[in-house]
């Protein structure tokens, strides 16, 4: 069945500034009506579900996900990655091209589309590579990638260091109406850094990854975006300097945008020093999650599940990112879901790969850190998962307009839960948030009018 009726929920549609109790009617996989009494239009054969006390919103979109297919299936597959997405409330994900081989031609795009149609339970959109083999030396066939159906181009996981190549990529992206998603990292500044350069890298004796290594490339992208007028999007922004650069550029009308991830506005670099040091020196990152009266989670020093690229930054950077989310400088929240096998992470901090999983926790962390803390309203947070990425990628999603794709997320912003590794749908376990008490959860995920996942008995059928 791809028709249904959700009754009595609080419907939030940021694209239309709608926030009220209403019914949502889905017919043949499309939104038919959103209004009180919409069920009057439904036939008796349309399944009805009671959403009273819950929030119904457009299906969440994560435009920065690593599904690891093709070639890296011990870490994740399209089947397991989309199952994790559904548990997190996401109806659409954008798969990054740093697979093996890289998604640099139409054949690779077709392969992912075919596997997603067969194995995926949510929509899988594909980003193509900027350069061949992500090497930053020769442009990929951007026109052919567009024709094959990519929604953006990026060398995510790597950064194009050659400014001339990046300029040409932007010119082609404008010609083919594709946004450029850039992983901003200046290799000459970052070198072999493994955590944020600062107090804690010095204390722990780990090589530093300076904030300037990110900011230098954000500045480069701003200059080239102004020069080419291409649409440029900076992935996982983490620094106060990067936020200032983006804010000033946007005020000047330059077509550049940015995103961040929940771990960057929840944690700081003190986390790498272990839970005792974090709570003693820098507990502000977790105050909204764990009041002082509660027992916080424990983790050891040098835990590799706190190693990501870019790295966790300082408390000052975290506050700047939170402010940028509040004022709209950062329009999108993503997970940068980057699964790795246990044996890869169970090594010394220096040698562990960068990256963590995040699809199942990002909504809860965003609600906890932004809504329950009083920083933002729920509608504004949902916008960063819906209309924000949909507009950037040019998708007919992220809204409850009549005729739009009937992708829906049903969530309970008050539900308390603990992230249990035994219940994860992902193939990998490299999350720093296992055992954490969270508040706010997706409880049902609907794709094209079909319930693809829900908590047991989350939506109660209504008999007519």
N, C-alpha and C positions, 0 to 999 in steps of 0.2 A: 504494500500500500504506500502511495506517496501523496495521500490526502489525509488531513487531520484537522482537528479543532482544539486549540488550547484555550481554556476558559478561565476567567477571573484572575489572571496574573497581572503583576505590575509590568507593563510593557514599556521598555526604554528603547527608543530609536533616535540616537543622537543626530543622525543625518537630517531628520525632520523635526528636531527639537521636541519630540513627543515623549512624555513621561506621565502615564496615567494607567489606571486599571482598565483593561480592555480584553477582548477576545481576539485571537489570531486564527484566521481561517486559511488553510493551505489546500489548494486544489491542483492536482496533477503536477506537483512539485514546484508550484509557484505561489507567491503570496497573493491571496485573493482579496482579503479585507483585514483591516486592523481597526476595530471599533467596538464599543459596547454593543452586545447583541449581535455580533457578526455570525453567531451560530444560526440565526434565522435563515441565512443563505445556504446553509449546509443541508444536504440530504441526510436521511436517517442512516445511510450506509457509511457516512464519514465517521471514523473513530473520534471520540471526544475524550479529552483528558483534563483533569482538574489541576490548574496551575495556581490556585489561590495560595497566597503567602510566598510565592516565588517570583523571580524576575525573569521575564522573557525578553530577549534582545536579538538583534541580528547575529548570525553565526560568527564566532570570533575567527580572525585571520592572523596567522603567524607567518610573516613574510621573510623569516630567517631561520631555516631548519635544515639540518644535515640528516638526510635519510640513509646515507651511506650506500645506496645502490646506484650504479653497479659497482662490484668489485670489493666492497668492504662489509659484506654481510655478517661476519662474526660480531660486528659492532651493533648493527641495526639493519632492518629490512623495511621495505615499504609497508609490509603488513604490520610489523611491530611498531614502527614509527607512527603510522596513521592511527593505530589502536591507542597509543599514548596520547596523540593529539585529541582523539575523541574523549578520552578520560579527562583531559584538561579543558574540554569545552570548545575545542577548535574544529571548525568545519572546513577550513581551507588552510593549507600550508604551502609555502614556496620552498622547493628543494634546491639547495645550493649545488653548484657544479663541481666542487672539489672532490669528485669521486675517482674511481680508478677503472677505466680511463675517465678523464675529465669530460664534462658535457660541453663539447666544443664543436659539434656538428649535428646535422639534422637527424642522423641515425641514432645518436645517443638520446636525443630528445624523444624520438619515437619509442625507444625502448622503455624509457621511464613512463611515458603515457600508457603504453600497453600493460606494463606491470601494475601501474596504479589502477587501471580499469579492472584488472583481474584480482589484485590482492588488497588494494586500499579500501578503507571504509570512509574516508573523507576526501575532499577535493585535493588533488596534488597538482600544483602549478610548478612550472620549471623555470629556473634562471639559467641562462647560458653563460659560457665563459667569455671574458673580454679578450683574452689572448690564448693562443694554442698551448695546451698542456699547462695552463696557468703560469707560464714561464715569464711573462711580461716582456717578451721579445718580438712577437709577431701577432697581429690581430687575428682573432678567430673570424670565420665568415658570418658577420653579424646579420647580414641580410637573409642568409639561409636559415639562421637560427630564428629570426623573427618569423619567417614563413613556416617554420616547423612548430611555432606556437609558444616560444619563450615569452615571459612577461617582463623580463629585465635581463641585464647583463652584469656580471660581477666576476672577479677573481677571488671571491671571499676565501679566507684562509691565507691568502697572499695579497700583496698590494703591488700594483704596477708602479715601478720606481721611475721608469723613463717618462718624462713629462711630455715629450713629443708623441709617444704612443698613446698616452692617456688623452691628449688633445684630439688625436684622430679618432679614438674610440668614442669620445663625446660627440664629435661631429657626425659620425655614423649613427650613433644612438639617437640624435635629433632627427636625422633623415628618416629613420625607421620608427620613430616615436616610441623609444624604449628608455626607461630610466636606467641610469648607471648607479649601481650599489657598490660603494667603495669601502673596503677594509683599510682603514687609515693607519699605516705603519711605515715609518721611515727606517729602513733597515740599517742605515749607517749610524743612526742615533740609538736604535734599540739594540743592535748587535745581538748578543746572546743573553739578554736579560730574561729573567724568569718570573719576577714579581715587581711591583711598583717600586721605583727608586725613591728612597726616602728613609725615614727613621727605622722602620721595621726591616727593610732589606739590609741595612747596616748591622742592626742587632743580630739578625739571623744569619748573616754571612752569605746571603744569596745575591746573585748578580741582578742589578737594577734595570728596570724597563721604564725609562723616564717619560713623564707626561708629554714632553716636547716631541717625542717620537710619534705621538698621535696628532698633536696639534700642527706639526709641520705639514702633514699631508692634508689635514682639513683646510689649512690655509691655501695649499696648492689647488685643491679642488674648488675652493671658492673663486680663486683667480680664473681658473679654466672654465668654470660654469658661467661666470660673467662674460668671458671672452666668446664662448661658443653658444651660449644660451641653451645649453643642454640641461635636462633635468638630472640632478645629481643628488644622491641620498647617501649620507654618511652612516655606516653601520656601527652599532654598539658604541656610542659616544660615552666617554667615561670621565673626562677631565673638565675642570672649571674653565681652563683656557679654551678648550674646544667649544664649550657652551657659549663663551663670550664671542668667539669668532662667528659661530653660526647665527647668534642673535643679531649681531651687527650686519651680517650679510643679508639676512632676511629682511631687516628693516630697510635695506637699500634696494630690495626687490630682486635680488639674485635668486635664480631658481634652484635653491639647495635646501635640503631638509635633513633631519637626523632622527635617530632612534636610540633607545637604550634598553637594557635588560634588567629584570628584577634583582639579580644578584649585585648589580652596580648601585642600586639605590637602597639595598638592604644591608650589605656587608661592606667592610673596608679592608685595607691591607693588614690591619692588626689581626684579622682572622687567621692569617697564616701562622701567627705566633701561638696558636692554640686558644682554647676557650678561656683559660684562666687569664692570659694576658689580654685577650680581647675585652673581657668584662671589666678588668681592672683599668685599662687604658682608654677603651673606646666603645663602651657599651651602647652608645646612642644608636648604632645601626640596628639594634634588636629590641629597643625599648617597647616598640609597638607590638612586637611578637611575644615578648616575655616580660611581664611586669617583675619588678624586683622581688615581689613576694613569691614568685614561682621559681622552680628549679630550672635553670636554662640547660640546654643540651651540652654535652661534653664532646670535645674532639681534641686530638693531640696536635702538638706543634708539627709543622711541615706536612700537614695532611694534603695529599695531592688533589683531592676533590675541590680544593680552593684555588687550584691553578687554572687560569684561563687567559685567553688573549683577545683583547687587552686585559691586563691584570686588574684585580681589585685595587681601587685607589684609596686616597686619604679621606678622612671624615669631611674635610673641606670640599673635596671633589664630589663626594656623595651629596652634600647639601646643595651644591650647584646643579647637579643632575635633577634632584627633586624640584628645585625652583624652575628649571627649564621645562619639566613636565607640567608644572602648574601654569606657567605663562605661555605655553604653546610652542616654545622654541624647539622642543622635541615632540614630534607629532605622533610617534609610533612607539609601542612597546613590543618587543619580540623576546624569544627565549634564547636564540643562538644555540638551540638544542644540538649538542655535539657529543654523541655517545662514543665511549671507548670501552674496550674489554677490560675485565678486572686485571689481567696480568699486565696490561700496559700501564695502568695507574699504580700498581703495587710495586713501585720502584722508588728510588730516591727522587726528591722533589725536582732536582735539576734535570732528570732524564724522563720524567713523566710527560705525556702529551698534554697540550693545552685543551681545555674544554670540559663542560659539564652538561648533563641532561637538564631539561627545564620545561618541557611541554606540560607536564602534569602539575607543576607548582606555580607557574608564572601568574595565573589569574589570582590565586589565593594570596600570593605575595603582594601583588599590585593592590588588591582590595585592602589587605592588612596595612600596608605601608602608606597608602594614599587616601583611602576612604575612611577606615576606622581611626586613622590618626587625625582626621579632620582637615587634611591638606587639600583634598579634591572631592567633588561630588561623584557619585557612582556613574552618572551619565557621562561625565567628562572622562572617566577612566575607561568606560566601555568604548568611547569614541576612538581611543588610541589602539584598540584591538579590532575596530570595525571600519568606520568611515575613513579613518586616517590611512591605513594601508590600502583600502579599496580605491580611494581617489588617487593615491600615488601610483598604483599599478594599473589603473583604468579598468577595474572590474565591475561587473554588474552584481555586486555583493555589498555587504556592509550596510544594508538598508532594508526596511520593511515596506518599501514602496510596492504598490500593487503591480504585479507582473515580474517583480524581482525574484531571483532564485530563492526558494524556500529553505534557506539554511538558517537554523535557529539554535541558540544556546539558552538553556534554562538553568538558572543558577540560584543559589541561596547564599546571600552575602553574610549571613550570620552563622552558617553551619560550621561547627568546630570539628576538626579532624586531625589525625596524625598521619604524616606521610610514611607509609610502611613499605620497605623494599619488597616484601612478599607479595604486595598487591600491584606493583608497577607493571605496566604493559610493555615498557621498553625492554629491549634485549640487554641493555647495559645498566650498570648500577652506579655510575659515577656522578651522583648528585650529592651536594653538601647538605641537603635539607632532610635527609632521612631521620625520622624520630622527632621532627619538629612539630609543635602544636600550632596548627594554622586555623584561620577563621575566614570562611568564605570559600565556596566550592561550586563548580559546575556539577549539576546532577543529571542532566540529560543533554544529549547532542543530536541534532536533527539535520540531516543532509538531504536536500531535494525532497523534503516532506516525509522522509523515512527516519525513524528513530534508530540510530546506529549504535548508541550506547546510552545507558542510564543506570544510576544507582538502583539497587533493588527496590522496587515499588515506589520509585521517585514520583512518577506521574500516575495518578490514580485514574483508571478508566471511568468514564461517566456513562451510565446506562440511560438510554433514551426511551 
